[in-house]
C-alpha cells in the first residue's frame, strides 16, 4: 500500500474513533475529502437506494 494511502487511512480511523456520533464521524471524513469525492460518493449512494 502506498504511504499516502496509509496516512489517509490512519487519519480517517483516528477521526472515526474520536467521534462520539456517526454525524461527527461523517463530518470529520467529509472535511478530508474534495467536493468531487463527496459528490461521487453521494451519487453511488443514490444508485444503491434506487435498487
N, CA, C and O of each residue as an XYZ file, in Angstrom:
204
protein
N       0.852     -1.172      0.000
C       0.000      0.000      0.000
C       0.897      1.235      0.000
O       1.928      1.263      0.673
N       0.509      2.223     -0.736
C       1.294      3.455     -0.827
C       1.285      4.197      0.506
O       0.306      4.149      1.251
N       2.373      4.873      0.789
C       2.488      5.625      2.057
C       1.382      6.672      2.192
O       0.868      6.903      3.286
N       1.022      7.299      1.079
C      -0.036      8.305      1.136
C      -1.350      7.674      1.565
O      -2.087      8.249      2.365
N      -1.644      6.495      1.034
C      -2.876      5.799      1.373
C      -2.878      5.420      2.846
O      -3.896      5.567      3.523
N      -1.761      4.939      3.344
C      -1.668      4.564      4.753
C      -1.927      5.767      5.655
O      -2.640      5.658      6.653
N      -1.354      6.900      5.307
C      -1.545      8.113      6.115
C      -3.012      8.541      6.107
O      -3.553      8.940      7.138
N      -3.641      8.456      4.960
C      -5.057      8.829      4.849
C      -5.909      7.894      5.687
O      -6.778      8.344      6.433
N      -5.667      6.595      5.571
C      -6.457      5.629      6.333
C      -6.255      5.803      7.836
O      -7.213      5.699      8.603
N      -5.025      6.064      8.262
C      -4.778      6.303      9.688
C      -5.544      7.527     10.167
O      -6.122      7.519     11.254
N      -5.548      8.568      9.362
C      -6.256      9.791      9.720
C      -7.759      9.552      9.817
O      -8.410     10.022     10.750
N      -8.299      8.829      8.861
C      -9.733      8.508      8.876
C     -10.066      7.677     10.109
O     -11.025      7.984     10.818
N      -9.299      6.642     10.370
C      -9.551      5.788     11.529
C      -9.470      6.596     12.824
O     -10.326      6.455     13.697
N      -8.454      7.435     12.950
C      -8.295      8.268     14.141
C      -9.529      9.137     14.362
O     -10.068      9.190     15.467
N      -9.970      9.814     13.312
C     -11.126     10.708     13.437
C     -12.414      9.955     13.728
O     -13.255     10.439     14.486
N     -12.579      8.789     13.142
C     -13.784      7.997     13.405
C     -13.799      7.509     14.848
O     -14.838      7.554     15.505
N     -12.662      7.045     15.344
C     -12.598      6.538     16.710
C     -12.807      7.640     17.739
O     -13.294      7.369     18.836
N     -12.447      8.882     17.407
C     -12.630     10.002     18.331
C     -14.058     10.545     18.301
O     -14.496     11.188     19.255
N     -14.774     10.293     17.225
C     -16.132     10.830     17.087
C     -17.077     10.172     18.102
O     -16.973      8.984     18.406
N     -17.982     10.977     18.599
C     -18.957     10.458     19.555
C     -20.242      9.999     18.868
O     -20.995      9.191     19.411
N     -20.480     10.521     17.677
C     -21.678     10.153     16.930
C     -21.299      9.872     15.480
O     -20.216     10.234     15.020
N     -22.198      9.232     14.788
C     -21.983      8.973     13.371
C     -21.889     10.291     12.596
O     -21.093     10.403     11.663
N     -22.686     11.277     12.973
C     -22.638     12.591     12.307
C     -21.256     13.230     12.466
O     -20.731     13.809     11.515
N     -20.669     13.132     13.650
C     -19.325     13.679     13.867
C     -18.299     12.948     13.015
O     -17.408     13.571     12.437
N     -18.422     11.625     12.938
C     -17.501     10.835     12.127
C     -17.629     11.217     10.658
O     -16.626     11.384      9.965
N     -18.852     11.353     10.192
C     -19.071     11.724      8.791
C     -18.495     13.111      8.512
O     -17.869     13.323      7.473
N     -18.697     14.047      9.422
C     -18.180     15.405      9.236
C     -16.654     15.402      9.177
O     -16.063     16.128      8.377
N     -16.018     14.593     10.015
C     -14.554     14.524     10.023
C     -14.029     13.972      8.708
O     -13.035     14.469      8.179
N     -14.683     12.955      8.180
C     -14.245     12.359      6.922
C     -14.528     13.311      5.763
O     -13.697     13.460      4.867
N     -15.689     13.953      5.773
C     -16.017     14.923      4.719
C     -14.995     16.048      4.658
O     -14.669     16.539      3.578
N     -14.490     16.456      5.822
C     -13.504     17.540      5.877
C     -12.211     17.160      5.170
O     -11.455     18.036      4.749
N     -11.951     15.873      5.037
C     -10.729     15.401      4.379
C     -10.936     15.142      2.891
O      -9.989     14.805      2.182
N     -12.164     15.298      2.417
C     -12.486     14.972      1.025
C     -12.700     16.230      0.189
O     -13.060     17.291      0.699
N     -12.468     16.075     -1.103
C     -12.780     17.169     -2.019
C     -14.277     17.131     -2.342
O     -14.950     16.129     -2.095
N     -14.780     18.218     -2.890
C     -16.191     18.257     -3.291
C     -16.487     17.169     -4.310
O     -17.555     16.557     -4.281
N     -15.541     16.928     -5.212
C     -15.726     15.898     -6.233
C     -15.830     14.507     -5.599
O     -16.645     13.686     -6.021
N     -15.001     14.251     -4.587
C     -15.062     12.968     -3.895
C     -16.410     12.780     -3.219
O     -17.030     11.722     -3.329
N     -16.853     13.803     -2.528
C     -18.135     13.737     -1.821
C     -19.273     13.535     -2.809
O     -20.148     12.699     -2.581
N     -19.274     14.291     -3.908
C     -20.319     14.155     -4.926
C     -20.344     12.750     -5.504
O     -21.417     12.192     -5.733
N     -19.184     12.177     -5.739
C     -19.091     10.831     -6.290
C     -19.688      9.799     -5.331
O     -20.423      8.903     -5.745
N     -19.366      9.936     -4.069
C     -19.909      9.011     -3.065
C     -21.423      9.177     -2.968
O     -22.156      8.188     -2.930
N     -21.891     10.420     -2.928
C     -23.335     10.665     -2.846
C     -24.064     10.068     -4.051
O     -25.162      9.530     -3.913
N     -23.459     10.162     -5.213
C     -24.053      9.596     -6.424
C     -24.162      8.070     -6.310
O     -25.184      7.491     -6.676
N     -23.119      7.431     -5.810
C     -23.136      5.978     -5.651
C     -24.178      5.550     -4.617
O     -24.854      4.538     -4.797
N     -24.306      6.315     -3.544
C     -25.318      6.016     -2.520
C     -26.714      6.120     -3.115
O     -27.575      5.287     -2.834
N     -26.938      7.132     -3.930
C     -28.250      7.307     -4.590
C     -28.570      6.107     -5.470
O     -29.709      5.640     -5.491
N     -27.582      5.607     -6.193
C     -27.802      4.434     -7.044
C     -28.180      3.224     -6.207
O     -29.063      2.458     -6.590
N     -27.524      3.044     -5.072
C     -27.824      1.904     -4.206
C     -29.226      1.993     -3.628
O     -29.904      0.977     -3.471
N     -29.662      3.206     -3.311
C     -31.000      3.398     -2.760
C     -32.086      3.093     -3.788
O     -33.195      2.702     -3.426
N     -31.763      3.274     -5.075
C     -32.721      3.021     -6.149
C     -32.949      1.534     -6.370
O     -33.999      1.133     -6.873
N     -31.983      0.723     -6.001
C     -32.092     -0.728     -6.255
C     -33.059     -1.402     -5.341
O     -33.255     -2.614     -5.435
